[in-house]
């Protein structure tokens, strides 16, 4: 009880004498300081006296943060209150030492603020104030994407996150050649129990975006750059597989997730999409709740068959029609928001009979070989994939068409040029072969037929 009453008396005297703290004999000069979170911080104050004052001895020192319930340090009767959380900066400090600076051993966010240092001496009292600005450096930012695999021009969202910083900083986005794209993003700030902050910025990616590089930069409260992260869309061109079928037949598409380095990740299901004029679902393959099963949509009901497990299976679509032509995508999902496109097919369904193609390099058939269900890779970065030597062939119909065209041209040339000349040559030949008869022979014939030549008498 005695110690409590003594402290109360000290505080009462301190506040009562604040009005007279500034006098010509004692001054307390302090310097502003910045404290680093988790490190020692110095609150620097020095007692200065005039020449008139001699043999100065400090009786009381108190350090208090504005708004705090208790003082951070109290010195009285030649000793420091054991409940003090601060210590004097000089280990051998005594009441004749005018350096009343203190150390904060482990700086926290809660230590941020304005401090008052009250000093009572045998020659007068003094008061000084100092600001402590606590700072904490933000962590290296991390960029994540939804979906996990993003290619240039695709829809998605980038999220840049950093934590452990103080005070509030900023996240800015730059694309390609340092063009500021922050206006398209949205930042969120969350506080932790220790007072440190977590910054998160989301940048939506719209379909058709042509940017090949995204940079996320973290700035502190003073505008200084602290760290950055770079996201580059997957340069790997997504492989497409082109499949040619005839109406009424079936096609088998393989969907596989085993290529992923995180193949052990839990999956909730897979969608098979069909893109033509519009996008439609073919089926949903789900693993929960209950056993794995597929749920085909109405147009594909009783036409699809599944074989295999969720991570690697085949889907067979039967009774194909021309309307089934288009792009098919196997899209795996780990959660409601994530999408991972693993397989893409381009299906062309023809209403006509399958063509027969010649092979240039066919050892077993030197003339013609029927081309069966040939599947050739198609890359969006190339105009057309190049098959290997065994598949260098032209459709028979094209060759037949060219041959027919040449035949028609030859016939037309023969009709227009050769036939008229032959007719002309034949007519001349007939004229030359007609025999020349005398007039007497003509008269003889007329007499036999009972005719008389003109000018003859009865």
Helices and strands as residue ranges (DSSP letters): H 2-16, G 17-20, E 26-31, E 33-36, E 41-49, E 58-65, E 73-76, E 79-80, E 87-88, E 102-104, G 109-111, E 113-121, E 124-135, E 142-146, E 156-165, E 170-175, E 179-180, G 182-184, E 185-191, E 197-205, E 214-219, E 225-231, E 239-246, E 251-256, E 269-275, E 279-286, E 293-296, G 298-300, E 304-309, E 312-317, G 322-324, E 326-333, E 340-350, E 376-379, G 389-391, H 396-413, I 414-418, H 419-433, H 439-448
